[in-house]
Amino acid sequence: MMKRLTKIVILAAVFFGAFQGVHAQMDVSFSQFYANPLYMNPAFAGSKVCPRIALNYRQQWPALVSAYTTFGASYDQYIDALHGGIGAQLMTDRQGDHGALTTSALTAMYAFRFQLARDLWVNAGLKAGVANTSLKWDELRFPDMIDIVNGYTGMTSAQMPEHTNVWYLDFDAGVLVYGSSWYAGFAASHLTQPSNGFYGVAKMPMKFTGNVGALINISEEARRTSSLGLGTPVLSPNFIYQYQAGFHTFSYGLNLDWMPFLVGVWFRNGIENADAFIFQVGFQQDYFKIGYSYDVTVSKLANNTAGAHEISVGILLPCPEKKHKVKAIRCPSF
């Protein structure tokens, strides 16, 4: 009983902060960053040249009655006539049972590509879309619904907002600089800081994301496939920094791509607190890739949340015929 009450209290605090003002909210953070590249930075649009489909699912804190569940689907490819890549993405984030607080967004993006030097390229991307945040009042849980003697009472003094459905436009921008075996990028999200609050104006805080990584061939064997049927082992160290609403998040780790297998270990923390270890495994064959990751929570919530599960699927479709050769960005995205 006490354990269940603790979970209810934590969930109540989550939703009380979520609906009172957007300043208390943070954007969804995926652990498999490069399996969802268009979400991290619109400059990734067309980065693999060939048409690409990415599907993502994240379940965070499953012990708290499905506190956070996120779905994502995207498509992108390089277009010769546009000298860059185009992309589209659909995202839905559901918080609480039956999606008590749900945010959905449909976005489109374009990334212009140009070459600075023989082995130096730049992608500059813009993203624009429409989003909706909706509230199911009857599904919300507030701190004053908890009585220390009687437990959950279902009664609250909170006032229901007049409107529980908010539509708004949202814009992101980003840039990528890359060579043959390294890449670095920067992106800014919610450039116009749209309001999605239910009680008056509540501006969404801008989010800034920086990433840097490399691909290191650790074998002298240049062939893609060995006598054992394995590809050339490639290590990929990465560092990602995000800032939003006064919170700093650092994610750093190492992936090993040894076709057809992929494994990785990451760690995520803030300035003053550790968050989680992230373990990834994946399988890739021809134009298909599937990955799974699990966040092992090491913060004070470790005993109540059961971490987070994440699944990604990537499909790289055959390339249309190109008038000239276009270089794809070599990174762990696919």
C-alpha positions in Angstrom: 0.0 0.0 0.0 2.8 2.4 0.9 4.7 1.7 -2.3 1.6 2.3 -4.4 0.9 5.5 -2.5 4.5 6.7 -3.2 4.0 6.1 -6.9 0.7 8.0 -6.9 2.4 10.9 -5.1 5.2 11.0 -7.7 2.7 10.8 -10.6 0.6 13.5 -9.0 3.6 15.9 -8.8 4.5 15.1 -12.4 1.1 16.1 -13.8 0.5 19.0 -11.4 3.7 20.6 -12.7 2.8 19.7 -16.3 -0.6 21.4 -16.6 0.1 24.4 -14.5 2.6 25.9 -16.8 4.8 24.9 -19.7 7.9 26.3 -17.9 7.8 23.1 -15.8 7.9 20.9 -18.9 10.9 19.6 -20.8 10.9 18.2 -24.3 11.0 14.4 -24.8 14.5 13.1 -24.6 15.3 10.0 -26.7 18.1 7.7 -25.7 18.7 6.5 -29.2 19.5 10.0 -30.5 20.8 8.9 -33.9 17.9 6.6 -34.6 15.7 9.7 -34.5 17.9 12.3 -36.2 15.2 14.6 -37.5 14.0 15.2 -34.0 17.4 16.1 -32.7 18.4 18.4 -35.6 16.5 19.3 -38.8 19.8 19.6 -40.6 19.9 15.8 -40.7 17.1 15.8 -43.3 18.5 14.0 -46.4 21.7 13.0 -44.5 21.6 9.5 -45.8 20.8 10.6 -49.4 18.5 7.7 -50.1 14.9 7.7 -48.8 14.8 6.8 -45.1 11.9 5.8 -42.8 12.4 5.9 -39.0 10.0 4.6 -36.4 10.5 5.2 -32.7 8.8 4.2 -29.5 9.7 5.2 -25.9 8.1 4.2 -22.6 9.6 6.1 -19.7 9.0 5.2 -16.1 6.7 2.2 -16.7 6.3 1.6 -13.0 4.4 4.9 -12.7 1.3 3.6 -14.6 2.6 4.6 -18.1 3.7 8.1 -17.0 5.3 8.9 -20.4 4.8 7.1 -23.8 6.1 8.6 -27.0 5.7 7.6 -30.6 7.5 9.0 -33.6 7.6 8.4 -37.4 9.6 10.2 -40.0 10.6 10.2 -43.6 13.5 12.0 -45.4 15.6 12.0 -48.5 18.0 14.1 -50.6 16.5 15.9 -53.7 19.0 16.9 -56.4 16.9 19.7 -57.7 16.7 21.3 -54.2 20.4 20.9 -53.4 19.4 19.4 -50.1 17.2 17.1 -48.1 13.5 17.2 -47.2 11.8 15.5 -44.4 8.5 15.1 -42.5 7.9 13.8 -38.9 4.9 12.9 -36.8 5.4 12.8 -33.0 2.9 12.0 -30.2 3.8 12.2 -26.5 1.2 10.8 -24.0 1.6 11.4 -20.2 -0.4 9.3 -17.8 -3.2 6.7 -18.2 -5.3 7.2 -21.4 -3.1 10.1 -22.4 -4.2 12.5 -19.7 -1.8 15.1 -21.2 -1.1 14.5 -24.9 1.1 16.5 -27.3 1.2 15.8 -31.0 3.1 17.5 -33.7 3.4 17.3 -37.5 6.5 19.0 -39.0 8.2 19.4 -42.3 11.8 20.4 -42.8 14.4 21.3 -45.5 18.2 21.1 -45.1 20.4 22.9 -47.7 23.7 21.2 -48.4 26.9 22.8 -49.6 30.6 21.9 -49.7 33.2 24.1 -48.0 36.3 22.1 -48.8 37.4 18.8 -50.3 36.5 16.9 -47.2 34.2 19.4 -45.4 30.4 19.7 -45.9 27.7 21.8 -44.2 23.9 21.2 -43.8 21.7 24.1 -42.7 18.2 23.0 -41.8 14.8 24.6 -41.0 11.8 22.9 -39.5 8.2 24.2 -39.3 5.1 22.5 -38.1 1.8 22.5 -36.3 1.3 21.1 -32.8 -1.6 20.3 -30.4 -1.6 19.9 -26.6 -4.8 18.4 -25.1 -5.8 17.7 -21.6 -8.2 15.0 -20.2 -9.1 16.6 -16.9 -10.7 13.5 -15.4 -7.5 11.5 -15.8 -5.3 14.0 -13.9 -4.0 13.4 -10.4 -3.2 16.3 -8.0 -1.3 16.3 -4.7 -4.4 17.3 -2.7 -6.1 14.1 -3.9 -3.8 12.2 -1.6 -4.8 11.9 2.1 -2.2 10.5 4.5 -4.9 8.4 6.2 -7.4 7.5 3.5 -4.9 7.4 0.6 -6.2 8.5 -2.9 -9.5 10.4 -2.5 -10.2 11.6 -6.0 -11.2 15.1 -4.8 -9.2 18.2 -5.8 -9.6 22.0 -5.3 -7.9 22.6 -8.6 -10.0 24.6 -11.1 -10.5 23.1 -14.6 -9.4 25.4 -17.4 -11.9 26.8 -19.9 -10.0 25.3 -22.9 -8.4 21.9 -22.8 -7.2 21.8 -26.4 -4.5 24.2 -27.6 -3.1 24.5 -31.2 0.1 26.3 -32.1 2.9 26.7 -34.7 6.4 25.7 -33.9 9.8 26.3 -35.6 13.3 24.8 -35.2 16.7 25.4 -37.0 20.0 23.6 -37.0 23.3 23.2 -38.7 25.6 20.2 -39.3 29.3 20.3 -40.2 30.9 17.0 -41.1 33.8 15.2 -42.8 34.5 11.7 -43.9 34.6 10.2 -40.4 33.4 13.0 -38.0 30.4 15.2 -37.5 29.2 18.1 -35.2 26.0 19.9 -35.0 23.9 22.6 -33.2 20.1 23.0 -33.2 17.6 25.4 -31.6 14.0 24.3 -30.9 10.9 26.4 -30.3 12.4 29.5 -31.8 9.2 31.6 -31.4 8.4 30.1 -28.0 4.8 29.4 -28.7 2.3 29.1 -25.9 0.6 25.8 -25.1 -0.7 26.7 -21.7 -4.3 26.1 -20.6 -4.3 29.0 -18.2 -3.4 32.1 -20.2 0.0 32.5 -22.0 2.7 30.0 -21.0 5.6 30.1 -23.5 7.5 27.0 -24.3 11.2 27.3 -23.3 13.7 27.2 -26.2 15.8 24.1 -26.3 19.5 24.0 -27.5 21.2 20.8 -28.6 24.8 20.3 -29.5 26.3 17.1 -30.7 29.8 15.8 -31.8 31.0 12.4 -32.8 33.3 10.3 -34.9 33.7 6.9 -36.5 36.9 5.0 -35.8 37.8 1.8 -37.8 39.5 -0.4 -35.2 40.5 -3.1 -37.7 43.3 -3.2 -40.3 40.9 -5.3 -42.5 39.4 -3.0 -45.1 36.8 -5.4 -46.3 33.2 -4.8 -45.2 32.6 -8.6 -44.5 35.1 -10.9 -42.7 35.4 -14.7 -43.1 33.0 -15.0 -40.1 30.3 -13.0 -41.8 31.0 -9.9 -39.7 31.7 -6.5 -41.0 34.6 -4.3 -40.1 34.3 -3.2 -36.4 33.7 0.5 -36.1 33.7 2.5 -32.8 31.7 5.6 -32.6 32.3 7.9 -29.5 29.6 10.6 -29.1 28.8 13.6 -26.9 25.5 15.4 -26.8 24.6 18.5 -24.8 21.0 19.8 -24.3 19.8 22.9 -22.4 16.2 23.8 -21.7 14.4 25.8 -19.1 17.5 26.2 -16.9 18.4 22.4 -17.1 21.6 21.1 -18.5 21.8 17.5 -19.8 25.0 15.7 -20.8 24.9 12.4 -22.7 28.0 10.7 -23.7 28.8 7.1 -24.8 30.3 4.7 -27.2 28.7 2.5 -29.9 30.3 -0.5 -31.6 29.0 -1.2 -35.1 30.1 -4.7 -36.1 27.8 -5.7 -38.9 25.2 -7.1 -38.5 25.3 -6.2 -34.7 25.3 -2.9 -32.9 25.9 -2.4 -29.2 26.4 0.8 -27.1 26.8 2.1 -23.6 25.9 5.7 -22.7 25.6 7.8 -19.5 23.3 10.8 -19.0 23.6 13.3 -16.2 22.9 16.9 -15.3 25.3 19.4 -13.6 24.5 18.3 -10.1 22.9 14.9 -10.5 23.3 11.6 -12.3 20.3 10.3 -14.3 20.8 7.0 -16.0 23.1 4.5 -17.7 21.8 3.6 -21.2 22.5 0.1 -22.8 21.7 -0.4 -26.5 21.7 -3.4 -28.7 20.7 -3.6 -32.4 20.6 -5.7 -35.5 21.1 -4.5 -39.1 20.8 -6.3 -42.3 20.9 -4.8 -45.8 18.5 -1.9 -45.7 16.8 -2.7 -42.3 17.8 -1.9 -38.7 16.2 -2.5 -35.4 17.4 -1.3 -32.0 16.5 -1.6 -28.4 17.8 0.4 -25.4 17.1 0.4 -21.7 17.7 3.3 -19.3 18.9 2.1 -15.9 17.9 5.0 -13.6 20.5 5.9 -11.0 18.9 9.1 -9.6 16.7 9.2 -6.4 13.8 7.9 -8.5 15.6 4.6 -9.2 13.4 2.5 -7.0 10.1 3.8 -8.2 10.2 4.3 -12.0 11.6 1.0 -13.6 13.8 3.0 -16.0 12.8 3.4 -19.6 12.4 1.2 -22.7 13.0 2.4 -26.3 12.6 0.7 -29.6 13.7 2.0 -33.0 13.2 0.7 -36.6 15.0 2.1 -39.6 14.4 1.4 -43.2 16.7 2.7 -46.0 14.9 2.5 -49.3 16.7 2.2 -52.7 18.2 5.4 -54.0 16.7 7.0 -57.1 19.2 7.6 -59.9 21.4 10.7 -59.2 22.9 13.0 -61.8 26.0 13.3 -59.6 27.4 11.5 -56.6 26.1 12.9 -53.3 28.0 12.1 -50.1 26.0 10.7 -47.2 26.8 11.6 -43.6 28.5 8.8 -41.8 27.0 8.6 -38.3 25.2 6.0 -36.2 21.7 7.0 -37.5 21.6 4.1 -40.1 
